Amino acid sequence: MEKKMRGLSALAFGFVILILSACHSEAMTCPEALLILLPCKPFVEGAGPDSPGLLCCLGVQKLTQEASTPETRRVVCQCVKNAAQEFHIDLGKAKQIPQLCHINDPIPIDPEVDCSTY
């Protein structure tokens, strides 16, 4: 039963991603960015699997694509930085996501990042 609920949750999140894609605006908001990264939370908190799931990778990829201007990248970077400071995350796991998901130039999930460089 738990696997079925997890599968339904993943499917529902996938639909949310699609809806957000269809409702694309010029600037991504902080809540949108955090919602997109939500599937990564179990991995970076160490409560989930040993690798980020497909929805996490798709979220990081989408976030990287959507935050295409320097201004948007800085805003999203600061948002993710603040969230990383609030939640107890495994920084080593967070830094593995780009490599494990095969994503170049992602927004870092790092409480120490200097967002002014983006």
Secondary structure, DSSP 4 states (H G I P E B T S, - for coil): -HHHHHHHHHHHHHHHHHHHHHT--SS--HHHHHHHHGGGHHHHTTSS-SS--HHHHHHHHHHHHH--SHHHHHHHHHHHHHHHHHS---HHHHHHHHHHHT-SSPPP--TT--GGG-
